């Protein structure tokens, strides 16, 4: 199934506390400037090939306005670049869950955010084998 739509449905968000707890206990992680990604394959029945959560630490950015700005930019960059990931996961027959955690000390512009998200998608495409 080819995913070409540039939407971001609620069912694509990682909301299950059980899955999130399992993800942080058993998941793999990697750093892709300016993000830390924690990810894992899932055997849970999820409606899309991937579910994602976005996080910005309150300790680094005290104002909710700033945290929300960064999360909006992360969601938008993911929404625009997820088609390649979804097509690859569908052809591989695998499903993943992951969280993207913003790790920089300063707010980066949208171009930098999108560049980082493209690197994340590229990492998953290169890491997950089609077998």
Secondary structure, DSSP 8 states (H G I E B T S, - for coil): ---------GGGB---HHHHHHHHHH-EEEEETTEEEEEEE--S--SSSEEEEEEE-TTT---HHHHHHHHHHHHHHHHHHHHHHHHHHHHHT--EEEEEEE--SS---HHHHHHHHHHHHHHHHHHS---
